[in-house]
Amino acid sequence: MKKLIFISYFFFFYFDVFSQTTIKIDGFFDDWNTVMHTYIDDSTDSQGVDLMSFSVCNDNEYLYIKLVLASEIDLTEQSFNSAELIINIDADNNSYTGFNVNNVGSEYGINFFEKFIFDDTDSSIVDTLSLYDLDIITLPSITSKEFEIAINRSLFSDTIAISIRDLTGNDFMPDNGSIFKYIFNNCSYPSNSATDFTKSNKNNLRLMTYNVFNNGLINNNRIDEHRRIFSSVNADIITYQECGNTSYNDVLNFLNTSNVYYPYVYPYSISGNLTISKYPSIQSWQVSEKIDAELIDLPDSIYLTDILILNGHPPCCSNNQGRQENFDALIEFINDAKTIGGIIDLPINTPISFSGDMNLVGYSEQYYTILNGTISDTITFGNGGFPDWDNTSLKDQVCYFNEKDIAYTWNKLTPNIGDFPPGRLDFVFYTNSVMTVDKSYIISTKDMSPSLLSQNNLYLNDSEASDHLPLIVDFVLPNITQTELEDYKFDKNIIQIIDFLGRDIEEKNNIPLFYFYDDGSVEKKIIIE
């Protein structure tokens, strides 16, 4: 049903400070600090969750909108929503066309609660579109008070008007008869720092994590795509998910065309996870139903330490309790690993990585359990505590597309009305007190230039082998190099004993120690009672 058009007194109500920045769609907001076009709403005019403000920016491809609310909601998940948000866009800057709402003529009404778009470009009909028809990205994918939204701007004129409303609380931005108009000015510009696939240093330890979607490594319709991605990355360690029906022999068959040797294959039948490594595992653990661990024995000729690799795929969708239980068990395991006793004792400062499809689409509490060690069920899993060795948070390594400032890792391959927009579901967390990251990226072949595809023997549709995208992280670990050895000054009559941080210490149990002899040789030992 169409539209009663009325005339009102229109005016602008926003702070307009022109500056340039790089908006990265990743669910974090530091890059919005210099923005720009912002509307501040009345904080007492809602019967539900209060809309607080919104900011707007753009580049040559996307319109960007940042939303701020007074309380946490899940923007697109009805199970957790206490708000029903709609963004209306007057795409032609004409209040007499489109659907009349809040003094604007809306051509596109983006309903996040129902996950579709009202298309009012034709006055004779009301059509509906998928969120994917406007290439809409919303992050974070967990509950939050803030969200950033990317909307493809190709169907918009250079000047638009924006109205935002919450149907549940009957709150509008802007209100009091004002209109928020926005003139595209490319206030965001791409970082222009394309990430190539080559390691910066051969001694960096490359990890890839990838949900291959329903045993993709044995699916004849997708195995070639998976093989090309696998070969292009040349990772040292890979954590795969959704491999529950992929046997050890299946993995060997998948690997048989690779010119890189991966002798160590660790399938987990209960979780469906799979870890592949160039290096052997010293010991394995089942941390929880959906999390597995391998202590990887890194070459002593290169590295001063081994690494604990955790591979996770907690339950998806509305199963918040199941995810929380797995993450509680993760923190219990890490705390056990850092202390003497229990089922695992790691040498002090052993690097730890936790990667996989985390299915973080519900309560933000689960994300912060991983990050900060805040256990929910303390009766079952203990009191928790910061999981890094220096009693700080784990680092969430935010990866981006090789040639775009976008960080989502999941999207619907054949989207329809009502489907969730792309989300950030896959993660790499690590102990950044004892290792760093040199390079990281997400492979989305449809978003890669022809030259980058060609350089890495990839095809445009290869990343459609799964509904998830692979994440690649290059870790920098303490390692032995000739330069580092030359930095040590020895008295030829003294044997010096240090730990891998270079501190003089006495022999201690379960700590990697490095003996520098008077003939210049170096030996690694672990003293065990």
Residue pairs with C-beta under 8 A, 6 or more apart in sequence:
1 126
2 99
2 123
2 126
3 98
3 99
3 100
3 105
3 123
4 100
5 95
5 96
5 100
5 105
6 100
8 103
8 177
9 177
10 95
10 103
10 177
10 178
10 179
11 177
11 178
11 179
12 178
12 179
12 180
12 181
13 39
13 174
13 176
13 178
13 179
13 180
14 37
14 38
14 39
14 174
14 180
15 37
15 38
15 40
16 36
16 37
17 34
17 36
18 36
18 185
18 187
19 34
19 35
19 36
19 187
20 186
20 187
20 188
20 189
21 31
21 32
21 33
21 34
21 35
21 36
21 57
21 187
21 188
21 189
22 31
22 188
22 189
22 190
22 191
22 405
23 31
23 32
23 35
23 57
23 59
23 64
23 148
23 188
23 405
24 31
24 191
24 400
24 405
24 406
24 407
25 62
25 64
25 137
25 139
25 148
25 150
25 405
25 406
25 407
25 408
26 139
26 398
26 400
26 405
26 406
26 407
26 424
27 139
27 140
27 141
27 144
27 147
27 148
27 407
27 424
28 398
29 66
29 146
29 148
32 55
32 57
32 66
32 148
35 55
35 56
35 57
35 66
35 187
36 55
36 56
36 57
36 187
37 55
37 56
37 57
37 182
37 187
38 53
38 54
38 55
38 56
39 53
39 54
39 55
39 173
39 174
39 180
40 52
40 53
41 50
41 51
41 52
41 53
41 171
41 173
41 174
41 175
42 175
43 50
43 52
43 70
44 50
45 171
45 175
46 70
46 166
46 169
46 170
46 171
47 168
47 169
47 170
47 171
48 82
48 83
48 166
48 168
48 169
48 170
48 171
49 69
49 70
49 71
49 73
49 82
49 83
49 166
49 168
49 169
49 171
50 69
50 70
50 71
50 169
50 171
51 67
51 68
51 69
51 70
51 164
51 165
51 166
51 169
51 171
51 172
51 173
52 68
52 69
52 70
53 67
53 68
53 173
54 65
54 66
54 67
54 68
54 162
54 164
54 173
55 65
55 66
56 63
56 64
56 65
56 66
56 162
56 180
56 182
57 64
57 187
57 188
58 64
58 153
58 182
58 184
58 185
58 186
58 187
58 188
59 186
59 188
59 189
59 190
60 186
61 152
61 153
61 154
62 135
62 150
62 151
62 152
62 153
63 89
63 150
63 151
63 152
63 153
63 156
63 160
63 182
63 184
64 148
64 149
64 150
64 151
64 188
65 87
65 148
65 149
65 151
65 162
66 146
66 147
66 148
66 149
67 85
67 146
67 147
67 148
67 149
67 164
68 145
68 146
69 83
69 145
69 146
70 145
71 82
71 145
72 143
72 144
72 145
72 364
73 80
73 81
73 82
73 83
73 85
73 143
73 144
74 80
74 81
74 142
74 143
74 361
74 362
75 81
75 85
75 112
75 138
75 144
75 147
76 112
76 113
76 115
76 138
76 420
76 421
77 318
77 361
77 362
77 420
78 113
79 318
80 143
80 362
80 363
81 113
82 168
83 113
83 166
83 168
83 169
84 111
84 112
84 113
84 114
84 166
84 167
84 168
85 112
85 113
85 164
85 165
85 166
85 167
86 109
86 110
86 111
86 112
86 113
86 164
86 165
86 166
86 167
87 109
87 110
87 112
87 149
87 162
87 163
87 164
88 99
88 101
88 102
88 104
88 106
88 108
88 109
88 110
88 162
88 163
88 164
88 165
89 106
89 107
89 108
89 109
89 110
89 151
89 156
89 160
89 161
89 162
90 98
90 104
90 105
90 106
90 107
90 160
90 161
90 162
90 163
91 98
91 107
91 108
91 121
91 155
91 156
91 157
91 160
92 98
92 105
92 107
92 157
92 160
93 157
93 159
93 160
93 161
93 181
94 105
95 103
95 104
95 105
95 161
96 105
97 105
97 107
97 123
98 104
98 105
98 106
98 107
98 120
98 121
99 105
99 106
99 107
99 109
99 118
99 120
99 126
100 106
101 109
101 163
101 165
102 163
102 165
102 172
102 174
102 175
103 163
103 177
103 178
103 179
104 161
104 162
104 163
104 179
105 161
106 118
106 120
106 163
107 119
107 120
107 121
107 155
108 117
108 118
108 119
108 120
108 121
108 129
108 134
108 155
109 117
109 118
109 120
110 117
110 131
110 134
110 136
110 151
111 117
111 118
112 138
113 167
114 418
115 131
115 417
115 418
115 419
115 420
115 421
116 128
116 129
116 130
116 131
116 417
116 418
117 128
117 129
117 130
117 131
117 133
117 134
117 136
118 126
118 127
118 128
119 126
119 127
119 128
119 129
120 126
120 127
121 127
128 417
129 417
130 415
130 416
130 417
130 418
130 419
131 415
131 419
131 421
132 411
132 412
132 415
132 419
132 421
134 151
134 152
134 155
135 150
135 151
135 152
136 149
136 150
136 151
136 152
136 421
137 149
137 150
137 406
137 408
137 421
137 422
138 147
138 148
138 149
138 421
138 422
138 423
139 147
139 148
139 407
139 408
139 423
139 424
140 147
140 364
140 424
141 360
141 361
141 423
141 424
141 425
142 360
142 361
142 362
142 363
142 364
142 366
142 367
143 362
143 363
143 364
144 364
150 406
153 184
156 184
158 183
158 184
159 181
159 182
159 183
159 184
160 181
160 182
160 184
161 179
161 180
161 181
161 182
162 180
162 181
162 182
163 172
163 173
163 174
163 179
163 180
164 172
164 173
165 171
165 172
165 173
173 180
174 180
190 404
190 405
191 405
194 402
194 403
194 449
194 452
195 400
195 402
195 403
195 439
195 440
195 441
196 402
196 452
196 455
197 232
197 233
197 402
197 441
197 455
197 456
197 472
199 206
199 438
199 439
199 474
200 438
200 439
200 474
201 438
201 476
203 302
203 303
203 477
203 479
203 481
204 438
204 439
204 474
204 475
204 476
205 236
205 237
205 298
205 303
205 307
205 474
205 475
205 476
205 477
206 233
206 234
206 235
206 236
206 237
206 472
206 473
206 474
206 475
207 235
207 236
207 237
207 238
207 239
207 309
207 353
207 355
207 428
207 472
207 473
207 474
207 475
208 233
208 235
208 237
208 238
208 239
208 470
208 471
208 472
208 473
209 238
209 239
209 240
209 241
209 311
209 355
209 356
209 357
209 426
209 428
209 470
209 471
210 229
210 238
210 239
210 240
210 241
210 426
210 466
210 468
210 469
210 470
210 471
211 240
211 241
211 242
211 313
211 356
211 357
211 426
211 466
211 467
211 468
212 226
212 240
212 241
212 242
212 243
212 465
212 466
212 468
213 222
213 242
213 465
213 466
213 467
213 468
214 242
215 242
215 243
215 244
215 245
215 246
216 222
216 223
216 226
216 242
216 465
216 466
217 223
217 226
217 240
217 243
217 246
217 250
217 251
217 254
217 274
218 245
218 246
218 250
218 253
218 254
222 465
222 466
223 254
225 459
225 461
225 462
225 463
225 464
225 465
226 254
226 465
226 466
227 254
227 257
227 258
228 457
228 458
228 459
228 462
229 443
229 458
229 462
229 463
229 465
229 470
230 238
230 254
230 258
231 258
231 259
231 260
231 457
232 443
232 456
232 457
232 458
233 443
233 470
233 472
234 260
235 472
236 277
236 278
236 279
237 275
237 276
237 277
237 278
237 279
237 296
237 307
237 309
238 275
238 276
238 277
239 273
239 274
239 275
239 309
239 311
239 355
239 356
240 273
240 274
240 275
240 276
240 311
241 272
241 273
241 274
241 311
241 312
241 313
241 356
241 357
241 468
242 272
242 313
242 357
243 267
243 272
243 273
243 274
244 269
244 271
244 272
246 267
246 274
247 267
248 265
248 267
251 265
251 267
251 274
251 276
252 265
255 262
255 265
255 276
260 278
261 278
262 276
262 277
262 278
263 278
263 280
264 276
264 277
264 278
264 279
264 280
264 281
265 274
265 275
265 276
266 274
266 275
266 276
266 277
266 281
266 284
266 292
266 294
267 273
267 274
268 274
268 275
268 286
268 292
268 311
270 286
270 289
271 286
271 289
271 290
271 291
271 292
271 311
271 313
272 313
273 290
273 291
273 292
273 311
273 312
273 313
273 356
274 311
275 281
275 292
275 294
275 309
275 311
277 294
277 296
277 309
279 296
279 297
279 298
279 299
280 296
280 297
281 294
281 295
281 296
281 297
282 295
282 296
282 297
282 306
283 294
283 295
283 344
284 292
284 293
284 294
284 295
285 292
285 293
285 333
285 343
285 344
286 292
286 293
287 293
287 310
287 329
287 330
287 333
288 325
288 326
288 329
288 330
288 333
289 326
290 312
290 313
290 314
290 315
290 326
291 310
291 311
291 312
291 313
291 314
291 326
291 329
291 330
291 333
291 354
291 356
292 310
292 311
292 312
293 308
293 309
293 310
293 311
293 333
294 308
294 309
294 311
295 306
295 307
295 308
295 309
295 346
295 350
296 306
296 307
296 308
296 309
297 306
298 305
298 306
298 307
298 477
300 524
301 480
302 479
302 480
303 477
303 478
303 479
303 480
304 477
304 478
304 479
304 480
304 500
304 512
304 514
304 524
305 347
305 349
305 350
305 351
305 434
305 477
305 478
305 500
305 512
306 347
306 350
307 350
307 351
307 352
307 353
307 435
307 475
307 477
308 337
308 346
308 350
308 351
308 352
308 353
309 353
309 355
310 330
310 333
310 352
310 353
310 354
310 355
310 356
311 355
311 356
312 326
312 330
312 354
312 355
312 356
312 357
312 358
313 356
313 357
313 358
313 359
314 322
314 323
314 326
314 327
314 358
314 359
315 322
315 323
315 326
315 359
316 359
316 361
317 359
317 361
318 362
319 362
320 362
320 363
320 366
323 358
323 359
323 360
323 362
323 366
324 363
324 365
324 366
324 369
324 376
324 377
325 377
327 366
327 369
327 370
328 369
328 375
328 376
328 377
328 380
328 381
328 384
329 381
330 354
330 369
330 370
331 369
331 370
331 373
331 374
331 375
331 381
331 384
331 385
331 387
332 375
332 381
332 382
332 384
333 343
333 344
334 352
334 373
334 387
335 373
335 382
335 384
335 385
335 387
336 342
336 343
336 344
337 344
337 345
337 346
337 350
337 352
338 346
338 348
338 387
338 389
339 345
340 510
345 510
346 352
346 510
347 510
347 511
347 512
347 526
348 389
348 499
348 510
348 511
349 389
349 433
349 434
349 499
349 500
349 501
350 434
351 430
351 431
351 434
351 435
351 475
351 477
352 387
352 394
352 430
352 431
353 428
353 429
353 430
353 431
353 473
353 475
354 370
354 394
354 427
354 428
354 429
354 430
355 426
355 427
355 428
355 429
355 471
355 473
356 426
356 427
357 410
357 425
357 426
357 468
358 366
358 370
358 425
358 426
358 427
359 425
360 366
360 367
360 424
360 425
360 427
361 420
361 423
361 425
365 374
365 376
368 374
369 375
369 376
369 384
370 387
370 394
370 427
370 429
371 393
371 394
371 396
371 429
372 386
372 387
372 393
373 384
373 385
373 386
373 387
373 393
374 384
375 381
375 382
375 383
375 384
378 384
385 391
386 392
386 393
387 393
387 394
387 431
388 394
388 395
388 431
388 432
388 433
389 431
389 433
389 434
390 433
392 433
394 429
394 430
394 431
394 432
395 429
395 430
395 431
395 432
395 437
396 427
396 428
396 429
397 427
397 428
397 429
397 430
397 437
397 440
397 473
398 407
398 440
399 407
399 409
399 428
399 440
399 441
399 442
399 471
399 472
399 473
400 406
400 407
400 440
400 441
400 442
401 407
401 441
401 442
401 444
401 447
401 448
402 441
402 442
402 443
402 444
402 447
402 448
402 452
403 447
403 448
403 449
403 452
404 444
404 447
406 444
406 447
407 424
407 442
408 422
408 423
408 424
408 469
409 423
409 424
409 425
409 426
409 442
409 468
409 469
409 471
410 422
410 423
410 424
410 425
410 426
410 467
410 468
410 469
411 421
411 422
411 423
411 467
411 469
412 419
412 420
412 422
412 467
413 464
413 467
425 468
426 468
426 469
426 471
427 471
428 440
428 471
428 473
430 437
430 473
430 475
434 478
435 475
435 476
435 477
435 478
436 475
436 476
437 473
437 474
437 475
437 476
438 474
438 475
438 476
439 472
439 473
439 474
440 471
440 472
440 473
440 474
441 471
441 472
442 469
442 470
442 471
442 472
443 458
443 462
443 463
443 469
443 470
443 472
444 463
444 469
445 453
445 458
445 459
445 460
445 461
445 462
445 463
445 464
446 460
446 461
446 463
446 464
448 458
448 460
453 459
453 460
463 469
463 470
478 500
478 501
480 522
485 522
488 496
488 516
490 496
490 516
490 518
490 520
491 518
492 518
493 518
494 518
495 515
495 516
495 517
495 518
496 504
496 515
496 516
497 504
497 505
497 506
497 507
497 513
497 514
497 515
497 516
498 504
498 505
498 513
498 514
498 516
499 505
499 511
499 512
499 513
499 514
500 512
500 514
505 511
505 513
507 513
507 527
508 527
509 527
509 528
509 529
510 526
510 527
510 528
511 526
511 527
512 524
512 525
512 526
513 524
513 525
513 526
513 527
514 522
514 523
514 524
514 525
515 522
515 523
515 524
515 525
516 522
517 523
